[in-house]
Amino acid sequence: MENDVNYLLGLKDKPTSVGLPPANTNQLNPVGIALKYIGIALFVMGLVSALIISGSDDFPKELKSTVIIFTLISSVIQCALFYGFSEVIFLLTGIKNKNLEG
């Protein structure tokens, strides 16, 4: 009787964590991992390019700080977007794994 009530209410016997694969599978999402590393690489490349621009003499002094600031801002935004998409993929994988458990 109690199991029927839990089934109708959608309650599970044991809680599962969202975002992590179940213990019986070694399933990590390679797309999420790749997007995370791409985001980190974009930030590092933006930081390095800002440092290169700051040391070069190709830009006028009036524009150099503006170019550096825009380079850093764009690399931070790109990093946040890729990292955020990777987290969404990890959460969706966790939801899928939770549904597969039962």
N, C-alpha and C positions, 0 to 999 in steps of 0.2 A: 504494500500500500504506500509506504513512504517513498519507495523508488519511483512509483508512478507519479506521485506529486512532484518529486524532483525532476522527473523527465518532462512533465507538463510545464514546469516553471523554467526549464532550461538550465537547471543547476547541475554542475558536475560533482562527482564524488571527491575529487582532489583538484585543487587549483593548480594551474600551469602558468608559467611566466611567458609574457609576450615578448617577442624579439629574439629569443634564443631557440635554436633547434631542439627538438626533444632529445632526451639522453640516449635513446636507442639508435639515432641516426647521426652520421657525421656530415651533415648537410649545411654548408655555408654557401651563400650566394656569391658567385664569382663576379657578377655584374656590380653588386654593391661594393665589393672590395675594390674593383677596378675604378669605380667612380670616386671612391674615397681617396685612392692614391693619385688619381688625376687631379682632384681638387687641391691636394697638398702640393703636387708638382707645379700646378699653375701659380699658387701663392709663392713658392720658392723662385720660380722663374720671374715673376713680377718683382720680387724683392731684389733679385740679382740684376735685373735690367734697370731698376731704379738706382742701384748702386753704380752701375756702369754709366748711366746718364749723368749722375752727379759728378763723376770723375772726368767726363769727357769735355772737350772744348768746342764741340760741334754746335751746341745750342747757345743762343745769346743768354746772358746772365739774367735778363728780365723774364725769360720764358722757362728757364731751367727748373725753378722751384715748382712752377705750374705743371710742367710735364712730369716731374717726379711725383707730385701729389696725385695727379690723375692716374698714373701708372699704378701706384700703390692702392688707390681706391678701387680701380677696376680689377686688380688681382685679388683683392679681399672679397669683392662681390662674386667673382667667378668661383673662388674657393668655397664660399658659403653656399652657393647654388649647387655645385657638384657634391659637396659634403652632405647637404640637406637631402638631395635626391638619393644618395647612398643610404642615409638613415631611413628614408621612406621605404626603400626596397627591403632593408633589413626588417622593418616593422611588418611589411606585407608578407615576407617570408615567415616571420614568426606567427602571424595570424593563420597562414596556410598550414603550418606545422601543427598549430593548436587544433585546427579543424580536422586534420588527419588523425590526431590522437583519439578523437572521439568526443 
